[in-house]
Amino acid sequence: MLMLASFAIVIGAVLGLRFKVLVLLPAILFAALALVAGRMVYPGAVSSLVTAVVYVTVGLQVGYLLGGVAGRAILFQSEVDRATQPSWHAPKGRL
């Protein structure tokens, strides 16, 4: 289960860097369908399937949040670096 949740966090982070929040709905539905299909191949308890779907759902959401925050932080830092670099051109206008 830990590996499944970790994979979901990484996928969520990638989605958070690139897409808006509405992408989580199809991602969660696709993951749930994949887990149900896997459970049909390897039968087991229904409670473990529900637990796996919950782990994947939470993992995707946490990863999306972390990816979105990381993307905004990198963007903010690059803008700060660009604003603090000295300009090689003389300022326009009066001195």
C-alpha positions as MATLAB code, in Angstrom:
seq = 'MLMLASFAIVIGAVLGLRFKVLVLLPAILFAALALVAGRMVYPGAVSSLVTAVVYVTVGLQVGYLLGGVAGRAILFQSEVDRATQPSWHAPKGRL';
ca = [
       0.000    0.000    0.000;
       2.878    2.362    0.744;
       4.281    1.924   -2.746;
       0.853    2.560   -4.251;
       0.408    5.759   -2.226;
       3.936    6.936   -3.086;
       3.293    6.378   -6.775;
       0.022    8.310   -6.493;
       1.827   11.217   -4.814;
       4.374   11.398   -7.635;
       1.659   11.260  -10.291;
      -0.312   13.934   -8.416;
       2.763   16.171   -8.230;
       3.284   15.888  -11.982;
      -0.377   16.737  -12.549;
      -0.102   19.659  -10.126;
       2.803   21.139  -12.050;
       0.957   21.111  -15.346;
      -2.837   21.057  -14.999;
      -5.704   22.690  -13.152;
      -7.488   20.995  -10.261;
     -10.241   19.494  -12.432;
      -7.746   16.964  -13.787;
      -7.944   15.169  -10.443;
     -11.439   13.839  -11.113;
     -10.533   11.793  -14.217;
      -7.249   10.745  -12.604;
      -9.024    9.445   -9.504;
     -11.678    7.688  -11.591;
      -9.031    6.073  -13.809;
      -7.052    4.921  -10.764;
     -10.175    3.497   -9.123;
     -11.111    1.616  -12.284;
      -7.573    0.254  -12.565;
      -7.694   -0.934   -8.962;
     -11.081   -2.590   -9.497;
      -9.765   -4.301  -12.643;
      -6.732   -5.496  -10.727;
      -8.950   -6.800   -7.953;
     -10.974   -8.759  -10.510;
      -7.810  -10.497  -11.693;
      -6.539  -11.185   -8.162;
      -9.598  -11.576   -5.936;
      -9.409  -10.456   -2.348;
     -11.292   -8.680    0.377;
     -13.440   -5.705   -0.579;
     -12.060   -3.750    2.380;
      -8.540   -3.865    0.919;
      -9.889   -2.512   -2.375;
     -11.646    0.355   -0.614;
      -8.492    1.084    1.390;
      -6.395    1.120   -1.779;
      -8.815    3.512   -3.517;
      -8.730    5.833   -0.494;
      -4.902    5.746   -0.413;
      -4.660    6.521   -4.109;
      -7.239    9.313   -3.884;
      -5.497   10.977   -0.947;
      -2.094   10.439   -2.562;
      -3.161   12.115   -5.793;
      -4.594   15.075   -3.909;
      -1.558   15.518   -1.652;
       0.777   15.165   -4.628;
      -1.244   17.711   -6.595;
      -0.996   20.149   -3.715;
       2.753   19.638   -3.295;
       3.385   19.861   -7.034;
       1.346   23.034   -7.342;
       3.112   24.678   -4.411;
       6.535   23.625   -5.707;
       5.750   24.958   -9.177;
       4.615   28.314   -7.824;
       7.662   28.548   -5.556;
      10.039   27.885   -8.454;
       8.234   30.442  -10.600;
       8.329   33.015   -7.797;
      12.034   32.418   -7.168;
      12.896   32.819  -10.854;
      11.005   36.116  -10.993;
      12.801   37.346   -7.871;
      16.155   36.371   -9.382;
      15.285   38.133  -12.622;
      14.245   41.301  -10.773;
      17.418   41.457   -8.673;
      19.896   40.894  -11.504;
      21.731   44.025  -12.587;
      20.754   45.432  -15.918;
      23.486   46.045  -18.480;
      21.493   48.724  -20.231;
      21.351   52.326  -19.113;
      17.996   53.326  -17.642;
      15.685   55.225  -19.933;
      14.436   58.622  -18.969;
      15.973   61.266  -16.756;
      18.676   60.509  -14.261;
];
